[in-house]
Amino acid sequence: MPIIVADPAYIDTQYWILEKIEKQAMIITREKENMKGTSYQGLPFEPSDPVNAGVEADEVVGYSNAVLRRIKYCDPKTGERFSFITTTYALRPVAVLYFLRWKIEKVYDVFKNKLKAREAWAVGETSALIQSHLMALVHNLLTLFLARLESRGIREEKVYGRIAERTAAAPPPVAQQMVQGFSILTCQYIRLVRHCLRYKMPWSDAMPLFKARLSAYI
C-alpha cells in the first residue's frame, strides 16, 4: 500500500483506519500535543538495530475514536523528542520515513517553482493524472542525468558545500542521516538542461558548461 507521511495538521483517525481497512494507504504523522492517548501495551523492538536508533518506546495507544501505534523517539544528537503515530504495525523505520518529509517537500518545490507547474493543464481526473505522470517523468530524467554527470566527476559542488557547512554546524538526526540518494535540482542546472535541449547542443560542447554551472552560483 502507499505510505502517506502526513503533516500533523492533518489529523483524521477514523478516515485513516478506513484507509487501512480498505487497503488504500498507510498513514504516518506526528502526535499533536492535545491528543491524549492511553497506552494499552508495549511492542517489542531491537534497540541495537540502526533503524531503531533513538526509539524509546513502541506501543499500542488508544485515542477517543481509534487505536493506533505510537513510537516515541529521541534524537541521540540533540535530545529533541518526537512522538509519531501510524496505522501500520508492519513498518520498522517510522522515524526515518517521517524525516523524509523535508525531501518530499523539496521535490514539490522543484515542481512548483523550478518547473513552473503551478496550475492544472485541464479539468478532470484523467488530465490531472497525465500531468502528474509527466511531471514525475521530467523530474526523474533530470535526476538520472545529474547522476550521469556525477559519474563523470561533475557534480553540484555548490550544493554539497552548503550541505557540509550546515551539517558541520548542526548535524541532522541520526534517522535523517540514514536516508541517502537524494539529489537537489538547482535552477541553474534545470535552466542549462533546457538551454542545451532547445539548441540541440552536442554532448562534447555541453560538458564544459555543466562543469562551470555546477561548481558555483552565478
N, C-alpha and C positions, 0 to 999 in steps of 0.2 A: 504494500500500500504506500501511497505518497506520504511523506513526512512533512507536516506543516509546523514550522518554527514561528510561532505567533508572538506578536507584541503583547506585553502584559495588559494593555488596554482592551484587548480582545478576549474577554472572559465570558464564555457561554458554555458551562459544563454540560448541560443537558444536550446541547447540539453536538458537542464533542463526543459524548457517549453514543449518540445516534450515528455519527460518522463511523465510529469504531464498529458498532453492531452491523452496519450495512457495508463494512469493509471499504469505505471510501477514503479514509485518511487517518493517520496517527497525529496527535497534537502534542507539541512541547512548548511550554511557556514558563514564565516566572510567576511564582505565587505572589499575589498582592498582599500588602500589609493587613488589609481589613478582612482577609479570608481566614477565618478561624476554624482550622481543621482539627479533627480528633484522630490521633494516631491509633490505628487498630492493631497493627502488627509490623514488626521489622522484617525486612527481606535480606537474605544473605548476599554478601558481595566480598570480593577478594581485594583487600586494601593494597596488596603488593602489585596488583595489576596496574601498569602505567595508565590505562584508560580510566581507572578509578582514583587517580592521584587527586587528593583534595576532597574526596567524598567522605562525609562524616556519618551520613545515615541514608538508608534506602528503605522506605516504609510505605505501607498502605494507609491512606488517610481518608476519612470521611468528612464531607462538607454538607451543606444543607440539602443539596439535591443531587449529589454524585459521590462516588468513591473513586479516588484517583491514586496514582503512585506519586510519591514526593521524594525528591533527592535533595538532601542538604549538602551543600558544597562550600568549602573554604579555600580560597586561593592561597596555596602554600607560600607564594612570594609576598603578597601584600596583606594577607589576613582578611581580605574582604569576603563577606559571606553572601551566598546566594541560596535561594530556595526554588527549585524547579518542580513543576507538576506536569504530568503526562498521562495519556490514556493507554500507553503501551507498557507492558511488563517484559517485553522481549529484547528491547534495546539496552545495551550497557552504556555507551558513551553519550548520555543525555547532555551533560555539561558541554562536551566537545561540540555536539550538534548545535546547542544554543549559541555558543560563541561564533558559529558560522554566520550568524545573522548579519554581522558587520560586512562580511564578504558578499553576502547576498545583496545587501543594500548597495554596495559599490557596483555590482552588476547592473542593478536598476538605474543607478546614476549614469552609467555608460549609455544605457538605452535612451534615457530621457534627455540628458544634457550633451552628450557627445555624438550620439547617432540621431538626435533630433526626433525621436519617436514620442512626441508629446500628445498626439491626438490619434484617434482611431481613423483608419482609412475609409471605413464604411460602417453601416449599421447592420448588425446581425451576428449570430454566433459563428457562422462559417467564416465570415470575413475577419472576425477577431482571432479565430484560430489560425487562419493563414498568416495574418500579420505577426502573431506571436511566434509561429514557427520560423518565419523568415528572419525575425529579429534574433532569435536564438542561433539560427544558422550563420548569420553575419558575425555575431559575437564569437562563435566557436571557430570560424575560419580565421578571424583576426588573432585569436588566441593561439591557434595552431601555427600560423605564420610567424608570430612572435617567438614561439618555441623553436621554429626552424632557424630563425635569426640567432637565437641564443646558442644553438648547437654549432654555429659558425663563429662564436665568440663575440657576437653583437647583442648587447642586452641593455635594458633600461638602467644605465648606471645612475642617473639622477634619482630614480625611484629607489633603487637599492641603497643609495647613500642616505636618503631621508629615513628609510626604514631602520637602517643601522643606528642612526643618531637617536631615533625615537626609542628603540628597544634598549639602547645603552642607558638612556636616562630613566626609563621606567619599563622594565621587562614585562611583556604581557603574561596573563595567567598561563599556567602550565598547559591547561586544556587547549588554549589557543595556539600554543607552540606546536602542538601535535598535528595541527592542520597544515598540510603542505600543498604545494602545487597551484597556488592561486596567482594568476597573472593580472597585473594592473595595466589597463589600456589607457594611455595618456592621449590628450588631444593632439599633441604633436605627432604621435605615432599614427593615429587614425587619419589625420589630415594628409600625411605623407603617403599612406597607402592609397587614399583617394586620388591624390595627385598622380601617382605612378600608374594607376589603372586608367585614369582619364586620358593621359598622354601616351599610353602603351609603352612605357619606359622599359628598355631591356634590363634583365636581371643584373648584368655587369655594371650598368650605369646607376642602378638604384642602390646598390650595396654601400657605396661611399656616403650617400645621402642618409641612409638609415643609421650608419655608424655615427655620423655627426649629430643627427637629431636625437638619438637615444642616449647620447653622452651628457647633454646639458640642456637646461631650459633656455629658450630664446624668446 
